């Protein structure tokens, strides 16, 4: 069975909600999914052993949350090349973070990324639930 790991950091729980719905979409497609908070990942090897990795962080004052920055440094040591990847995040104003995560996974990590990052203000607005499940 295909398996995926979703790792997120959330400031107001909106990014966590998005990650949970992405996981739901993956499960509906028959993928076994584990969802973890960024603080649960202690080293790069915690990211290995999965067919897919999906990372999510809120954008706060135009920046990604510190926990996700730290995770990306840990991920450099993981064997992620060729794995399927995706990124998501909630934002209030600017929303740069999902794309920054996406580009890091695509280029330095050399992962096979899905069509693009998922940006949402909230999973509960304007079809957000369907969009997040579809992303999964």
C-alpha positions as CSV (number, residue, x, y, z in Angstrom):
1,X,0.0,0.0,0.0
2,X,1.2,3.5,-0.8
3,X,1.9,5.6,2.3
4,X,2.3,9.3,2.9
5,X,3.5,11.6,5.7
6,X,2.0,15.0,6.3
7,X,3.9,17.4,8.5
8,X,2.6,20.8,9.5
9,X,3.1,23.7,11.7
10,X,0.2,26.0,12.5
11,X,-0.3,29.2,14.3
12,X,-4.1,29.4,14.6
13,X,-5.0,25.8,13.6
14,X,-6.0,26.7,10.1
15,X,-3.0,25.0,8.6
16,X,-3.6,22.0,10.8
17,X,-7.2,21.8,9.5
18,X,-5.9,22.0,5.9
19,X,-3.4,19.2,6.6
20,X,-6.1,17.0,8.1
21,X,-8.3,17.5,5.0
22,X,-5.4,16.7,2.6
23,X,-4.9,13.5,4.6
24,X,-8.6,12.7,4.2
25,X,-8.3,13.1,0.5
26,X,-5.3,10.8,0.3
27,X,-7.1,8.2,2.4
28,X,-10.1,8.4,0.0
29,X,-7.6,7.5,-2.7
30,X,-6.4,4.5,-0.8
31,X,-3.2,6.0,0.6
32,X,-2.2,5.2,4.2
33,X,-1.5,8.5,5.9
34,X,0.3,9.7,9.0
35,X,-0.1,13.3,10.1
36,X,2.4,14.8,12.5
37,X,3.2,18.2,13.9
38,X,6.6,19.6,12.9
39,X,7.9,19.2,16.5
40,X,7.4,15.5,16.3
41,X,10.1,15.2,13.6
42,X,13.5,15.0,15.4
43,X,15.8,14.2,12.4
44,X,15.8,13.6,8.7
45,X,15.4,9.9,9.0
46,X,11.9,10.5,10.5
47,X,10.9,11.6,7.0
48,X,12.1,8.4,5.3
49,X,10.1,5.3,4.5
50,X,7.2,7.1,2.9
51,X,6.2,7.2,-0.7
52,X,5.0,10.8,-0.4
53,X,5.7,13.8,1.8
54,X,3.4,16.8,2.2
55,X,4.5,19.8,4.2
56,X,2.5,22.7,5.4
57,X,3.1,25.9,7.2
58,X,1.2,29.1,7.8
59,X,2.6,32.4,6.5
60,X,3.0,34.9,9.3
61,X,4.3,38.4,8.5
62,X,5.4,37.2,5.1
63,X,7.5,34.3,6.6
64,X,7.2,30.6,7.1
65,X,6.9,29.4,10.7
66,X,10.3,28.7,12.3
67,X,9.4,25.1,13.0
68,X,9.1,24.5,9.2
69,X,12.3,26.2,8.5
70,X,14.1,23.9,10.9
71,X,12.3,20.9,9.4
72,X,13.5,21.8,5.9
73,X,17.1,21.9,7.2
74,X,16.6,18.4,8.7
75,X,15.0,17.2,5.5
76,X,18.3,17.9,3.6
77,X,19.7,14.8,5.2
78,X,16.8,12.6,4.3
79,X,16.6,10.4,1.2
80,X,13.8,12.2,-0.5
81,X,14.9,12.3,-4.1
82,X,12.2,10.9,-6.4
83,X,9.5,10.8,-3.7
84,X,6.1,12.5,-4.4
85,X,5.8,15.8,-2.7
86,X,3.3,18.6,-2.0
87,X,3.0,21.7,0.1
88,X,0.2,23.7,1.6
89,X,-0.5,26.6,4.0
90,X,-2.9,29.0,5.4
91,X,-2.4,32.8,5.3
92,X,-4.0,36.0,6.2
93,X,-2.5,38.5,3.7
94,X,0.5,37.3,1.6
95,X,0.8,33.5,1.5
96,X,4.4,33.0,0.3
97,X,5.2,30.0,2.4
98,X,3.5,27.1,0.4
99,X,5.5,28.1,-2.7
100,X,8.8,28.4,-0.8
101,X,8.3,24.9,0.7
102,X,7.3,23.6,-2.8
103,X,10.3,25.0,-4.5
104,X,12.7,23.7,-1.8
105,X,11.2,20.2,-2.2
106,X,11.3,20.4,-6.0
107,X,14.8,21.8,-6.5
108,X,17.3,21.0,-3.7
109,X,15.4,17.9,-2.6
110,X,14.6,16.7,-6.2
111,X,11.2,15.4,-5.3
112,X,8.5,14.7,-7.8
113,X,6.1,17.5,-7.0
114,X,2.3,17.6,-7.6
115,X,0.9,20.4,-9.8
116,X,1.6,23.2,-7.4
117,X,1.3,24.3,-3.8
118,X,-2.1,24.6,-2.1
119,X,-2.9,28.1,-0.7
120,X,-5.9,28.8,1.4
121,X,-7.0,31.4,3.9
122,X,-9.1,28.7,5.6
123,X,-10.4,25.3,4.7
124,X,-13.9,26.4,5.5
125,X,-14.1,29.3,3.0
126,X,-15.2,29.1,-0.6
127,X,-15.0,25.4,-1.3
128,X,-11.9,24.9,0.8
129,X,-12.9,21.5,2.0
130,X,-13.3,20.1,-1.5
131,X,-10.1,21.8,-2.7
132,X,-8.0,20.3,0.1
133,X,-9.4,16.8,-0.3
134,X,-8.8,17.1,-4.1
135,X,-5.2,18.2,-3.4
136,X,-4.8,14.9,-1.5
